[in-house]
Structures are given as structure tokens and as C-alpha cells.
Amino acid sequence: MFKPFVPPDFQVPEKLETDKFRLRMLKVADVVKDYDAVMTSVDHLQGIFGPRSKWPSKDLTFEQDLIDLGWHQKEFQTRSSFAYTVMNLDENQCLGCMYIFQPRKEDFDAEVYMWVRKSAFDEGLDPVLYKSVRKWISEKWPFKKVAYPGREISWDEWNKLK
């Protein structure tokens, strides 16, 4: 039987805003800023989705990124996953992304991944984003057991889980 990722009556949070960044739905209109964030940080971002992940590759094209963003936007609209862009407060630069995915492991009801561009990482944004997102998800989302692979559980441990 099909089980929705979030309850049908759940109001998906539109944004999370702090004094450092704004998190909001990732849209195809963000492609220029997103592509810049990814391509200026390719080496830094390798492994964000696990040691076997090939994303991002140095030959990622603008068109491929646009397709990815379209896919994320559609999944957000159908409530099957939720991709948020991390923007600076005046929205002239993408600082990273955050994703809430359906779980691939039995004991979790969501998986969360996030990344920040290399320059934002060097300025200390990654732990701030992680702490803010973790709190936001625990307070505003309906999930009871959230996995943060590569952060709260090592990739080796994660890959051993069923």
C-alpha cells in the first residue's frame, strides 16, 4: 500500500530564515546561481551524497543542472521529496542546497542532505546551516527519525544498514 512521504494535510514549510541565510524551495529560476555555486565548488562537494556518488562532476553542464532543478521542483510540488536552495538574504548568491528525501533505510522516515559552496564553507556556514536545519526539521516537520548520512552516521555505518 502506498504511504505518502508527508501526511496529505501537512503544510510544507515555505522557508527557514536566519540572520545568515534563507532556505526556500529550489526552482528552475535559480539555475544560474545554483550552477555557479556547484561549479565553483566541485571538488569540495564530492561525496556529499556518499563516497560512491559521482555528483557533481566537473563536466556538469548548465543544461544538466537545469534538468536537475526541474526534477527537484516537480518532486517538491508532488510532495515526494523537498529540495531547498540556501540563499544569502538579498538572494544574489546561492550558498548551497538542502534536501529532504524519502528514506532508503528501514529505521528512518526521512533522509536529509545539505551542502554549502566552498567559499561559504570557508566562512563557517556549514555547521550553522546544519544546526539550523536540524532544529527546523525537528520542530516543523512530521518526521520522528531523521537520518543525516555522512554527518550523524558515518557512510560506512550507513551503507551497512538495511
C-alpha positions in Angstrom: 0.0 0.0 0.0 1.3 3.5 -0.9 2.3 5.6 2.1 2.7 9.3 1.4 6.0 10.8 2.4 4.3 13.5 4.4 0.6 13.5 5.5 -1.8 14.9 3.0 -2.8 17.7 5.4 0.8 18.6 6.3 1.6 22.2 5.5 5.1 22.1 3.9 7.2 24.9 5.4 7.9 27.5 2.7 11.2 28.8 4.2 13.6 29.0 7.0 15.3 32.3 7.5 18.1 33.2 9.9 20.4 36.2 10.1 22.9 34.4 7.7 20.7 32.7 5.0 17.3 32.0 3.6 16.2 28.5 2.8 13.3 28.2 0.3 12.1 25.9 -2.4 14.7 25.3 -5.2 13.2 26.3 -8.5 14.4 26.2 -12.1 14.6 30.0 -12.0 17.6 29.5 -9.6 19.7 27.7 -12.2 22.2 30.5 -12.8 23.0 30.9 -9.1 22.9 27.2 -8.4 25.2 26.3 -11.2 27.7 28.9 -10.1 27.6 27.5 -6.5 28.1 24.0 -7.8 30.8 24.6 -10.4 32.9 26.8 -8.1 32.8 24.0 -5.5 33.0 20.7 -7.4 36.0 19.2 -5.5 34.6 20.4 -2.2 31.2 18.9 -2.9 32.4 15.4 -3.9 31.0 12.8 -1.5 28.1 14.9 -0.2 25.7 12.1 -1.2 28.2 9.3 -0.2 31.6 8.0 -1.2 30.2 6.3 -4.4 28.3 9.4 -5.6 29.6 10.9 -8.8 27.9 14.3 -8.2 28.9 16.8 -9.1 31.1 16.1 -12.0 33.5 18.7 -13.5 31.7 18.3 -16.8 28.2 19.0 -15.4 26.6 21.3 -18.0 24.2 24.2 -17.4 21.5 22.3 -19.2 22.0 19.2 -16.9 21.8 21.4 -13.8 18.6 23.0 -15.2 17.1 19.5 -15.7 18.1 18.5 -12.1 16.4 21.7 -10.8 13.3 20.9 -12.8 13.2 17.4 -11.3 13.6 18.8 -7.8 10.9 21.4 -8.3 8.5 18.8 -9.6 9.1 16.4 -6.7 8.6 19.3 -4.3 5.3 20.1 -5.9 4.2 16.4 -5.8 5.5 16.2 -2.2 7.7 13.2 -2.9 10.9 15.0 -1.8 11.8 18.5 -0.9 14.8 20.5 -2.2 15.6 23.9 -0.8 18.1 26.4 -2.0 20.2 28.2 0.6 20.5 31.8 -0.5 22.1 34.8 1.1 19.5 37.3 2.4 19.4 39.5 -0.6 19.2 36.4 -2.8 22.0 37.4 -5.1 24.1 34.3 -4.3 23.3 30.7 -3.8 25.1 29.5 -0.8 24.1 25.8 -1.1 21.2 23.4 -1.0 19.3 21.2 1.4 17.3 18.1 0.5 14.7 16.0 2.4 14.4 12.6 0.7 12.2 9.6 1.4 14.3 7.0 3.4 16.1 4.2 1.7 16.8 2.5 5.1 14.2 0.8 7.2 14.6 2.5 10.5 14.2 6.1 9.3 11.3 8.2 7.9 13.4 10.8 6.2 17.0 11.4 4.9 18.5 14.9 5.0 21.5 16.1 3.0 22.9 19.6 2.7 25.9 21.4 1.2 27.3 24.8 1.1 29.6 26.3 -1.6 33.3 26.3 -0.8 33.5 30.0 0.0 30.6 29.7 2.4 32.2 26.6 4.0 35.4 28.5 4.5 33.4 31.3 6.2 31.9 28.7 8.7 28.4 28.4 7.3 28.2 24.6 7.2 27.8 24.0 10.9 25.4 26.9 11.2 23.2 25.6 8.4 23.3 22.0 9.8 22.3 23.2 13.3 19.5 25.4 12.0 18.2 22.8 9.6 18.2 20.1 12.3 16.2 22.3 14.7 13.8 23.3 12.0 13.1 19.8 10.9 12.6 18.6 14.5 10.2 21.5 15.1 8.3 22.0 11.8 8.3 18.6 10.0 6.3 15.4 10.9 9.3 13.1 10.9 10.2 11.1 14.1 13.5 9.5 13.0 15.6 11.5 10.6 18.9 10.3 9.1 21.7 12.7 8.4 24.1 10.4 6.5 27.7 11.5 6.5 27.0 13.8 9.5 25.4 11.9 12.4 26.2 8.5 11.0 29.3 7.6 9.0 29.0 6.5 5.5 30.4 3.0 6.4 27.7 2.6 9.1 25.0 4.0 6.8 25.9 1.6 3.9 25.7 -1.4 6.3 22.1 -0.6 7.3 19.1 -2.3 5.6 
